[in-house]
Amino acid sequence: MFSSISSYIRTSNGTKVNINQSGNPRGPLIILLHGLGGSTETFTPLLPYLYPETNRLISVDLEGFGKTGLSSPEVKLSIPRYVDDLDSIVASLQGSGEEEREGTSQRKIVIIGHSLGSIIAMHYAGAHPEIIDGLVLLGAGRSIAHIPAARERMLSLATKARTEGISAVADVAAISNFPPPEQWHSMTTTETREELREIVRRAVMDCDAEAYAKACEAVAGLDHLDPDYGNITAPTLLLAGSGDMISPLDRSMGLKDLIGGNAWVKVLDGVGHQMTLQDLDGGPLYGDCEVSVFKADT
């Protein structure tokens, strides 16, 4: 079993953020940011593949999810607020590692973000390119402030959470996070499909309905604008599921063009929005593709 240590970081916004730390406490820092309805548990299947004997792995519960509660009932969640929280988290972590206590220089970081977490990661990387060693973006998202239909869908999801309860949202997520049945891997059994849907359903069921609604409103917020993608200079891998109904392939392709020459897209065939559930062994982080971004310098 992969073990981790849970602790809290108080951010400049007053958010008491839960983090789970595992791997080598003296190694290069990798921060993992989950998506809407997720938590630190999102990345549990992935952690053993990220060279824990070498890397310092930090999974974050974003405000309103997992063990990180809302700062107050009145708090307004937003993408800028999440990015500010990440800034505080990075500052705290960079000041708490063994290499800092020994007086050696700080090292750059890698951020792995899923969906909402990918949005936060890109905003942070655009603002702080000098400390980013690499980005891995799973089912990447971007601003929908200029797309009325997309904003309405997200705001309707917030309304559903408040009026029908989190169970209704969980039922939707169990379907929307995976491809249509005909697009799954041909070897995937009906039993396996239902097991994976149930994992997503349970994850969303663990969320607070009001926090989930506020996070939906953050994604749809008019203050959620695209970052300056051209500022992202680190190698950036965009993982896209061929059957992703939440973040379709063309979104990752568009982001690749905006980020530029250091970005590339890897398509996972027969996979939806939940890569870490559907395709652990075949993905480029742990298959036959480049993984040097996660290895310590030799």
ZIBELMO-V435685 format. One record per residue. RES is the residue in one small letter. PSI is psi in degrees with one decimal (* if undefined). NEAR is the number of other ideal C-beta (glycine too) atoms within 10 Angstrom. Layout:
{{RES PSI NEAR} {RES PSI NEAR}}
This chain:
{{m 138.9 5} {f 117.8 12} {s 152.7 8} {s 161.2 17} {i 127.4 9} {s 137.9 13} {s 177.4 11} {y 147.2 12} {i 128.8 20} {r 121.3 11} {t 173.2 21} {s -21.5 10} {n -7.3 16} {g 7.2 12} {t 131.6 25} {k 94.3 14} {v 127.8 24} {n 135.0 21} {i 149.3 23} {n 122.4 23} {q 134.2 15} {s 176.8 21} {g -155.0 22} {n 112.3 15} {p -14.2 14} {r 3.2 14} {g 175.6 21} {p 144.2 24} {l 124.8 23} {i 123.3 26} {i 132.5 23} {l 125.4 27} {l 120.5 30} {h 176.0 27} {g -174.5 27} {l 126.0 26} {g 3.2 25} {g -165.9 26} {s -171.0 22} {t -25.3 25} {e -21.8 17} {t -38.5 26} {f 2.5 24} {t -43.6 17} {p -24.2 14} {l -28.8 23} {l -43.4 22} {p -18.0 15} {y -5.4 16} {l 31.1 21} {y 59.8 19} {p -22.3 18} {e -17.4 8} {t -42.2 16} {n 151.5 20} {r 113.3 22} {l 123.5 29} {i 111.5 24} {s 135.7 27} {v 136.5 29} {d 108.5 24} {l 156.5 28} {e 128.8 26} {g -4.1 23} {f 155.8 28} {g -129.8 24} {k 8.6 14} {t 102.7 23} {g 169.5 17} {l 141.5 17} {s -34.2 18} {s 160.0 8} {p -24.3 6} {e -5.6 6} {v 140.9 17} {k 113.4 11} {l 147.2 22} {s 161.6 18} {i -45.1 22} {p -36.1 16} {r -43.4 21} {y -39.2 27} {v -40.2 19} {d -41.9 17} {d -43.6 23} {l -38.5 25} {d -43.8 17} {s -39.5 17} {i -46.9 20} {v -44.5 21} {a -41.8 13} {s -43.9 14} {l -38.9 20} {q -18.6 16} {g 2.2 10} {s -3.5 13} {g 162.3 18} {e -36.4 12} {e -32.0 17} {e -39.5 14} {r -26.0 10} {e 0.1 8} {g 7.7 6} {t 167.5 11} {s 154.8 6} {q 151.0 14} {r 160.2 17} {k 166.1 14} {i 158.4 23} {v 138.1 22} {i 130.3 28} {i 121.1 27} {g 138.2 28} {h 121.9 28} {s -111.6 26} {l -40.6 24} {g -31.1 29} {s -35.7 27} {i -48.8 26} {i -42.3 26} {a -43.5 28} {m -39.0 29} {h -44.1 25} {y -43.3 27} {a -34.8 25} {g -31.5 19} {a -26.2 15} {h 57.3 16} {p -23.5 14} {e -17.1 7} {i 6.9 15} {i 121.8 24} {d -21.1 17} {g 153.6 20} {l 140.0 26} {v 118.8 27} {l 113.5 30} {l 122.0 33} {g 52.4 28} {a 145.3 27} {g 173.5 25} {r -179.0 21} {s 139.5 20} {i 18.4 18} {a -27.6 17} {h 8.9 10} {i 93.2 13} {p -41.7 9} {a -40.9 7} {a -40.4 14} {r -42.3 19} {e -39.3 12} {r -42.5 13} {m -39.8 18} {l -32.1 16} {s -34.1 12} {l -38.0 22} {a -42.9 21} {t -40.9 12} {k -42.7 19} {a -39.7 27} {r -36.2 15} {t -32.5 10} {e -13.2 13} {g 164.8 12} {i -24.7 22} {s -36.2 12} {a -39.4 15} {v -39.0 25} {a -38.6 22} {d -39.2 16} {v -45.9 15} {a -35.9 25} {a -23.9 20} {i -50.7 13} {s -21.9 14} {n -2.5 27} {f 160.2 26} {p 163.2 21} {p 151.8 10} {p -38.2 10} {e -10.9 8} {q -3.8 16} {w 161.0 20} {h 138.8 17} {s -25.2 6} {m -3.5 7} {t 122.9 15} {t 160.3 10} {t -36.6 9} {e -42.9 8} {t -41.1 13} {r -45.8 16} {e -35.1 12} {e -42.6 11} {l -40.1 19} {r -37.8 19} {e -34.3 13} {i -45.4 15} {v -41.2 23} {r -44.0 21} {r -38.3 12} {a -44.6 23} {v -36.3 22} {m -27.3 17} {d -9.3 15} {c 152.2 23} {d 130.4 15} {a -42.7 18} {e -39.7 15} {a -41.1 20} {y -44.6 24} {a -43.3 23} {k -36.4 20} {a -38.5 29} {c -43.6 25} {e -31.7 19} {a -44.0 25} {v -39.0 26} {a -2.8 21} {g 145.4 21} {l -15.1 10} {d 0.6 12} {h 90.9 21} {l 155.9 14} {d 143.2 16} {p 177.4 20} {d 93.0 13} {y -27.2 19} {g -17.6 11} {n -13.7 14} {i 108.7 25} {t -14.4 15} {a 155.3 20} {p 131.0 19} {t 116.3 26} {l 123.0 24} {l 116.3 25} {l 124.1 25} {a 129.6 26} {g 135.0 28} {s -23.7 14} {g 23.2 22} {d 114.2 28} {m -13.8 15} {i -44.2 18} {s 85.8 24} {p 163.1 16} {l -39.3 16} {d -22.7 9} {r -43.8 17} {s -37.6 27} {m -40.5 14} {g -40.0 16} {l -37.8 24} {k -45.3 21} {d -37.0 10} {l -37.7 16} {i -38.2 24} {g -156.0 12} {g -20.2 8} {n 6.6 14} {a 144.7 20} {w 157.2 15} {v 135.7 18} {k 122.4 17} {v 129.3 15} {l 112.8 23} {d 134.5 12} {g 16.4 18} {v 143.8 26} {g -136.9 27} {h -12.2 26} {q 74.8 26} {m -40.4 23} {t -15.4 22} {l -35.8 20} {q -29.9 24} {d 63.8 20} {l -46.6 15} {d -19.7 7} {g -9.2 15} {g 160.6 21} {p -13.1 17} {l -18.4 21} {y 12.7 17} {g -131.5 14} {d 15.6 7} {c -179.7 11} {e 128.3 12} {v 11.6 15} {s -22.0 9} {v -21.5 17} {f -1.2 22} {k 146.3 12} {a 149.9 13} {d 139.4 7} {t * 4}}
